[in-house]
Amino acid sequence: MGPVKPGVFAPKAEKVMYRSLQVALAQNPPEQWAPGLEQCATDARYGVAARVLAGLFLVGGDPQRSFAALSGVLRSGVDPGGDAFLVKYAAGLSMDVPSPGCS
């Protein structure tokens, strides 16, 4: 069985989020994937996941936008560990997060 993908009848925002995640995981520049996540950041169902993913993927290249996205998650009071999108599509996701100034 292959990786989980949104079904034909999945909400449009879920498909946008999934495509953005795949493009970001392929290490494409933010101009290619950030608009999709930013579009979904205000969606009630996908906002937390969009902010978490944007925050993680932006941390090395745009720390201010990363901080803003992750601050939005904290202000929401929602535990991202229980977010349905993250559980379904990003479970087991690992990534290297560069830290400027550290070696």
C-alpha positions as CSV (number, residue, x, y, z in Angstrom):
1,M,0.0,0.0,0.0
2,G,1.4,3.4,-1.0
3,P,1.3,6.7,0.8
4,V,-2.1,8.1,1.8
5,K,-3.5,10.7,-0.7
6,P,-6.7,12.8,-0.6
7,G,-9.6,11.0,-2.2
8,V,-11.6,12.3,-5.2
9,F,-14.2,13.8,-2.9
10,A,-11.8,15.3,-0.4
11,P,-12.3,19.0,0.3
12,K,-10.4,21.3,-2.0
13,A,-8.4,22.8,0.9
14,E,-7.2,19.3,1.8
15,K,-6.0,18.7,-1.7
16,V,-4.2,22.1,-1.8
17,M,-2.6,21.3,1.6
18,Y,-1.5,17.9,0.4
19,R,0.0,19.3,-2.9
20,S,1.8,22.0,-0.9
21,L,3.2,19.4,1.5
22,Q,4.5,17.3,-1.4
23,V,6.1,20.2,-3.1
24,A,7.8,21.4,0.1
25,L,9.1,17.9,0.9
26,A,10.7,17.8,-2.6
27,Q,12.7,20.8,-1.3
28,N,11.3,23.3,-3.8
29,P,11.5,27.0,-2.9
30,P,8.8,28.5,-0.8
31,E,7.4,30.5,-3.7
32,Q,6.1,27.2,-5.1
33,W,4.4,25.8,-1.9
34,A,3.9,28.6,0.6
35,P,0.9,30.2,-1.2
36,G,-1.1,27.0,-0.9
37,L,-0.4,26.8,2.9
38,E,-1.1,30.5,3.3
39,Q,-4.4,30.1,1.5
40,C,-5.4,27.4,3.9
41,A,-4.1,29.1,7.1
42,T,-7.5,30.8,7.7
43,D,-9.5,27.7,7.0
44,A,-11.1,26.4,10.3
45,R,-10.3,22.7,9.4
46,Y,-6.8,23.2,8.1
47,G,-5.4,26.3,9.6
48,V,-3.4,24.7,12.4
49,A,-1.8,22.2,10.0
50,A,-1.0,24.9,7.5
51,R,0.7,27.1,10.1
52,V,2.7,24.1,11.5
53,L,3.9,23.1,8.1
54,A,4.7,26.6,7.0
55,G,6.5,27.3,10.3
56,L,8.7,24.1,10.0
57,F,9.5,24.5,6.3
58,L,10.3,28.2,6.6
59,V,12.5,28.1,9.7
60,G,15.8,27.9,7.8
61,G,15.1,30.4,5.1
62,D,12.7,32.9,6.6
63,P,12.8,32.7,10.4
64,Q,10.5,35.7,10.9
65,R,7.7,34.1,8.8
66,S,8.3,30.8,10.5
67,F,8.0,32.5,13.9
68,A,4.8,34.2,12.9
69,A,3.2,30.9,11.6
70,L,4.2,28.9,14.7
71,S,3.1,31.8,17.0
72,G,-0.3,31.5,15.3
73,V,-0.5,27.9,16.3
74,L,0.3,28.7,19.9
75,R,-2.3,31.5,20.0
76,S,-4.9,29.1,18.6
77,G,-4.7,26.9,21.7
78,V,-5.1,23.8,19.5
79,D,-2.8,20.9,20.1
80,P,-1.3,20.2,16.6
81,G,-0.6,16.6,17.7
82,G,-4.3,15.8,17.3
83,D,-4.8,17.7,14.0
84,A,-6.5,15.4,11.5
85,F,-4.5,16.5,8.5
86,L,-1.2,16.2,10.2
87,V,-2.1,12.8,11.7
88,K,-3.3,11.5,8.3
89,Y,-0.6,12.9,5.9
90,A,2.4,13.9,8.0
91,A,2.6,11.2,10.6
92,G,6.2,9.9,10.7
93,L,7.4,12.9,8.8
94,S,11.0,13.8,9.5
95,M,13.0,16.6,8.3
96,D,16.3,18.4,8.9
97,V,15.7,21.9,10.3
98,P,18.7,24.2,9.7
99,S,19.6,26.4,12.5
100,P,21.5,29.5,11.5
101,G,24.6,30.1,13.6
102,C,24.8,26.5,14.9
103,S,27.0,23.8,13.5
